[in-house]
Amino acid sequence: MVVKSEEGRELRSFRFKDEDESQEVRAVERRILLETLANQLPPGAVHFSSKLAKIERTENGEIMLELVDGTRLFTKILIGCDGIRSSVAKWMGFSEPRYVGHCAFRGLGFYPEGQPFEPKVNYIYGRGLRAGYVPVSPTKVYWFICFNRPSPGPKISDSFVLKNQAKELVRNWPSDLMKIIDLTPDDTIIRTPLVDRWLWPAISPAASDGQVVLVGDAWHPMTPNLGQGACCALEDAVVLARKLANAIKSETESVEGALRSYGTERWPRVFPLTIRANVVGSALQWENPVVCSLRNNLIIPKLVRLGPLLEHTNFECKSL
Ligand SMILES: Cc1cc2nc3c(=O)[nH]c(=O)nc-3n(C[C@H](O)[C@H](O)[C@H](O)COP(=O)(O)OP(=O)(O)OC[C@H]3O[C@@H](n4cnc5c(N)ncnc54)[C@H](O)[C@@H]3O)c2cc1C
């Protein structure tokens, strides 16, 4: 991992293995991850273009889901994994996720002849602005830019405008980044307001209510500053599947009990991570020139140790 200043000065480089034998970074393209997971399912198990419009609990205790095309589905167990704007979470009484004061551009630079980078995570820290890039395949390089903004602003869907806005932010930054953005197909660039929701005990609803349960961002939206949102969603899925399978096989355990037990087991993992990601993000988005100078000249070069910073990734959710 290499950390640079906005002028391109190397502040520090780390080798994960030098810091902590157990640490490594694996950059995975989202599409590949989703396809790999979906390929494990029986054909036809996933119904695409099924937007949920309404949820109701029926008189006989089932859950009725109505899709926007009018289709009605009746289910004994509902697992809400519908992301940060989850309709299921809303129905269960969760508050809207809270905007944290910065937005992110993301994209995938495409090098048809092969990308030229070493397998390293590259970070560039500016004032109230930071960026990063990492190769995710022989031909693709993931990049992001995180910038302060008092409000999320209007949704912009014109990809040409988005690309220009992203480039404008890092116009005088190291040229590698600009080249990757230039090589990013316009329609793959997205801008996302960063949000989270802190699951305060006794204030926030529980992860499950009867036979309805939340997984991933639907339950614990967190900012991406620790790169743990999708990792936690996968951990949730493993723990939930194990608990549900045991309950379904057992004559004594109830499904409702299994869902409650999932929430109890996962909360101590996801709540502190949500807070930590938020705090790390706020620190990395500092704008004050004195603080940024201290960060670039003292904290990163001399004080930061990677092992403790990444200790949260040492998590074993055991196999299914
Ligand atoms: C800038 C940025 C960088 C990130 N980097 C990382 C990283 O490095 N590592 C990491 O682990 N995580 C990262 N994350 C977080 C990660 O993207 C999320 O945590 C992860 O996608 C959550 O997965 P999910 O399945 O819970 O939700 P999602 O991936 O959001 O999936 C939700 C699904 O529900 C569907 N859906 C939504 N509403 C409805 C509806 N009404 N009806 C039917 N379907 C619906 C959506 O179409 C979607 O398919 C990052 C996030 C951002 C914003």
The ligand as a MOL file (V3000), in Angstrom:
LIG
                    3D

  0  0  0     0  0            999 V3000
M  V30 BEGIN CTAB
M  V30 COUNTS 53 58 0 0 0
M  V30 BEGIN ATOM
M  V30 1 C -17.7560 4.4990 -2.3600 0
M  V30 2 C -17.9920 3.1390 -1.7520 0
M  V30 3 C -16.9390 2.2420 -1.6310 0
M  V30 4 C -17.1200 1.0030 -1.0170 0
M  V30 5 N -16.0490 0.1730 -0.8640 0
M  V30 6 C -16.1940 -0.9910 -0.2020 0
M  V30 7 C -15.0840 -1.8560 0.0060 0
M  V30 8 O -13.9610 -1.5610 -0.4050 0
M  V30 9 N -15.2850 -3.0150 0.6810 0
M  V30 10 C -16.5030 -3.3660 1.1680 0
M  V30 11 O -16.6240 -4.4380 1.7930 0
M  V30 12 N -17.5810 -2.5640 0.9800 0
M  V30 13 C -17.4540 -1.3940 0.3150 0
M  V30 14 N -18.5460 -0.5800 0.1170 0
M  V30 15 C -19.8330 -0.9540 0.7050 0
M  V30 16 C -20.5810 -1.9700 -0.1440 0
M  V30 17 O -20.8010 -1.4760 -1.4440 0
M  V30 18 C -21.9150 -2.2630 0.5200 0
M  V30 19 O -21.7470 -2.4420 1.9020 0
M  V30 20 C -22.5150 -3.5310 -0.0580 0
M  V30 21 O -22.8270 -3.3420 -1.4200 0
M  V30 22 C -23.7770 -3.9150 0.7150 0
M  V30 23 O -24.3300 -5.0470 0.1280 0
M  V30 24 P -25.8880 -5.3180 0.2680 0
M  V30 25 O -26.1200 -6.5950 -0.4590 0
M  V30 26 O -26.2960 -5.2040 1.6890 0
M  V30 27 O -26.6020 -4.1070 -0.4880 0
M  V30 28 P -26.5080 -3.6880 -2.0220 0
M  V30 29 O -25.2250 -4.1140 -2.6150 0
M  V30 30 O -26.8780 -2.2400 -2.0620 0
M  V30 31 O -27.6510 -4.5420 -2.7120 0
M  V30 32 C -29.0120 -4.2510 -2.4620 0
M  V30 33 C -29.8400 -4.8970 -3.5610 0
M  V30 34 O -31.2270 -4.6890 -3.2610 0
M  V30 35 C -31.8820 -4.2500 -4.4300 0
M  V30 36 N -33.0390 -3.4150 -4.0330 0
M  V30 37 C -33.0400 -2.2140 -3.4170 0
M  V30 38 N -34.2880 -1.7740 -3.2290 0
M  V30 39 C -35.1060 -2.7260 -3.7430 0
M  V30 40 C -36.5210 -2.8500 -3.8660 0
M  V30 41 N -37.3740 -1.9130 -3.4070 0
M  V30 42 N -37.0150 -3.9620 -4.4590 0
M  V30 43 C -36.1890 -4.9340 -4.9170 0
M  V30 44 N -34.8430 -4.8690 -4.8250 0
M  V30 45 C -34.3180 -3.7790 -4.2510 0
M  V30 46 C -30.8380 -3.4450 -5.1950 0
M  V30 47 O -31.1760 -3.3770 -6.5700 0
M  V30 48 C -29.5850 -4.2970 -4.9450 0
M  V30 49 O -29.4880 -5.3400 -5.8790 0
M  V30 50 C -18.3990 0.6550 -0.5230 0
M  V30 51 C -19.4790 1.5360 -0.6710 0
M  V30 52 C -19.2830 2.7710 -1.2780 0
M  V30 53 C -20.4620 3.7240 -1.3990 0
M  V30 END ATOM
M  V30 BEGIN BOND
M  V30 1 1 1 2
M  V30 2 1 2 3
M  V30 3 2 2 52
M  V30 4 2 3 4
M  V30 5 1 4 5
M  V30 6 1 4 50
M  V30 7 2 5 6
M  V30 8 1 6 7
M  V30 9 1 6 13
M  V30 10 2 7 8
M  V30 11 1 7 9
M  V30 12 1 9 10
M  V30 13 2 10 11
M  V30 14 1 10 12
M  V30 15 2 12 13
M  V30 16 1 13 14
M  V30 17 1 14 15
M  V30 18 1 14 50
M  V30 19 1 15 16
M  V30 20 1 16 17
M  V30 21 1 16 18
M  V30 22 1 18 19
M  V30 23 1 18 20
M  V30 24 1 20 21
M  V30 25 1 20 22
M  V30 26 1 22 23
M  V30 27 1 23 24
M  V30 28 2 24 25
M  V30 29 1 24 26
M  V30 30 1 24 27
M  V30 31 1 27 28
M  V30 32 2 28 29
M  V30 33 1 28 30
M  V30 34 1 28 31
M  V30 35 1 31 32
M  V30 36 1 32 33
M  V30 37 1 33 34
M  V30 38 1 33 48
M  V30 39 1 34 35
M  V30 40 1 35 36
M  V30 41 1 35 46
M  V30 42 1 36 37
M  V30 43 1 36 45
M  V30 44 2 37 38
M  V30 45 1 38 39
M  V30 46 1 39 40
M  V30 47 2 39 45
M  V30 48 1 40 41
M  V30 49 2 40 42
M  V30 50 1 42 43
M  V30 51 2 43 44
M  V30 52 1 44 45
M  V30 53 1 46 47
M  V30 54 1 46 48
M  V30 55 1 48 49
M  V30 56 2 50 51
M  V30 57 1 51 52
M  V30 58 1 52 53
M  V30 END BOND
M  V30 END CTAB
M  END
